[in-house]
Amino acid sequence: MAESSKIQLFVKASDDGETIGHCPFCQRLFMILLLKGVPFTLTTVDTKRSLDVLKDFAPGAQLPVLLYDGEPKTDTNMIEEFLEETLGPPSFPSLVPKYKESSIAGNDVFHKFSAYIKNPVPAQDEGKDDKKEGEVNRLDERSFTHLKRVLPNPETQSVGHWQDLAL
């Protein structure tokens, strides 16, 4: 495989069958690859028509699927870990939060939000707004706690560059 196609990401297509769909796990891996700045090939898969594109290397797998040097990876969390290990510094930026608590808080928000947007019955979400708000508040509190470590007066002091604010 050519260097530019060493990585292939297969994601769910939107309703038009061509553009990237609304799957938060597919979007997450797509965003990670973009932020790392690594060249990759993106393939949208229309799940309403056919999954034939996956049958040769990942039969029965759910999207997203990552092919790295021809080897399929099908678990989103494992793919994230693999990308961080394989495409880490110094060649590519690390996207792992500096503090474990930040990662946990961010993942909690992601999973709650994913469940919310993928829920086909919105009535089931009634009364759960407080839980979602609680997760967002926890992430905000975690971020502010770290900001106080970096800046003595975070309410009034500005930061030179966003990359200086490691979570």
C-alpha positions in Angstrom: 0.0 0.0 0.0 1.2 3.5 -0.7 2.1 5.6 2.3 -0.9 7.9 1.9 -3.2 4.9 2.1 -1.5 3.1 4.9 -4.5 4.0 7.1 -8.1 3.5 5.9 -11.0 4.5 8.0 -14.5 3.1 7.2 -17.4 5.1 8.7 -21.2 5.1 8.5 -22.6 7.2 5.7 -25.3 9.7 6.2 -28.8 9.3 4.7 -27.5 10.4 1.3 -25.3 7.3 1.4 -22.1 9.3 0.6 -21.2 11.9 3.2 -20.1 11.1 6.7 -22.9 10.1 8.9 -23.8 11.0 12.5 -22.3 8.1 14.3 -20.3 9.6 17.2 -17.8 6.8 17.3 -17.0 7.2 13.6 -16.8 11.0 14.0 -14.5 10.6 17.0 -12.0 8.5 15.1 -12.2 10.8 12.1 -11.5 13.7 14.3 -8.5 12.0 16.0 -6.9 11.2 12.6 -7.5 14.8 11.4 -6.0 16.3 14.6 -3.0 14.0 14.4 -2.4 15.3 10.8 -1.8 11.8 9.5 -2.7 11.0 5.9 -5.5 8.5 5.6 -8.2 7.3 3.2 -11.8 7.8 4.3 -14.5 5.5 3.0 -18.2 6.1 3.8 -20.3 2.9 4.0 -24.0 3.0 3.3 -25.3 0.6 5.9 -28.8 0.6 4.4 -27.6 -0.8 1.1 -24.7 -3.1 1.7 -21.7 -3.8 3.9 -20.0 -5.8 1.1 -17.0 -3.4 1.3 -16.1 -4.9 4.7 -16.8 -8.6 3.9 -13.2 -9.4 2.8 -11.4 -8.1 5.8 -13.9 -7.5 8.6 -17.0 -9.7 8.1 -19.8 -8.9 10.5 -18.0 -5.9 12.0 -19.8 -2.8 13.0 -18.5 0.6 11.9 -16.1 2.3 12.4 -13.4 0.0 11.1 -9.8 1.0 10.7 -7.4 -0.7 8.4 -3.7 -0.2 9.2 -1.3 -1.8 6.8 -4.1 -4.1 5.8 -4.9 -5.3 9.4 -8.5 -4.5 10.5 -9.2 -2.9 13.9 -12.9 -2.9 14.9 -13.1 -1.8 18.6 -13.3 2.0 18.8 -11.5 2.2 22.2 -8.8 -0.2 21.0 -8.4 1.8 17.8 -7.9 5.0 19.8 -5.2 3.4 22.0 -3.6 1.9 18.9 -3.5 5.2 17.1 -1.9 6.9 20.1 0.7 4.2 20.5 1.5 4.0 16.8 1.1 7.6 15.8 2.5 9.4 18.8 5.3 11.9 19.4 7.6 13.0 18.1 6.1 12.4 14.6 2.5 13.1 15.6 1.0 15.0 18.5 -0.3 13.2 21.5 -4.0 13.6 22.1 -4.0 11.9 25.5 -5.0 14.3 28.3 -2.3 15.0 30.8 -4.5 14.1 33.7 -6.4 10.9 34.0 -9.4 12.6 35.6 -9.8 14.8 32.5 -9.9 11.8 30.3 -12.5 10.1 32.5 -14.7 13.2 32.6 -14.4 13.7 28.9 -15.3 10.1 28.1 -18.3 10.3 30.4 -19.7 13.3 28.6 -19.0 11.7 25.2 -20.8 8.4 26.1 -23.8 10.2 27.6 -24.0 12.5 24.6 -23.6 9.6 22.2 -26.4 7.7 23.9 -28.6 10.8 23.8 -28.2 11.5 20.0 -28.5 7.9 19.0 -31.7 7.3 21.0 -34.5 6.7 18.6 -37.2 7.4 21.3 -36.6 10.9 22.7 -39.3 10.4 25.3 -37.0 8.0 27.0 -34.6 10.9 27.7 -37.2 12.8 29.8 -35.8 13.4 33.3 -32.2 12.6 32.2 -31.3 16.2 31.5 -30.0 16.6 35.0 -27.6 13.7 34.5 -26.3 15.1 31.2 -25.9 18.5 32.8 -24.1 16.9 35.8 -21.5 15.3 33.5 -20.9 18.6 31.6 -20.6 20.4 34.9 -18.1 17.8 36.1 -16.0 18.3 33.0 -16.2 22.1 33.4 -15.2 21.8 37.1 -12.3 19.5 36.2 -11.1 21.9 33.5 -11.4 24.9 35.9 -9.5 23.0 38.7 -6.6 22.4 36.3 -6.7 25.9 35.1 -6.2 27.1 38.7 -3.0 24.9 38.8 -1.7 26.7 35.7 -2.9 30.2 36.3 -3.1 31.8 39.8 -6.1 34.0 38.7 -7.9 32.1 36.0 -11.0 34.3 36.0 -9.0 37.4 34.9 -5.7 36.1 33.5 -5.3 35.2 29.8 -3.4 32.3 28.4 -0.8 32.7 25.7 -1.7 29.6 23.6 -4.4 27.0 23.8 -1.8 24.2 23.7 -0.4 25.4 27.0 -3.7 24.3 28.7 -3.1 20.6 28.9 -6.1 18.8 30.4 
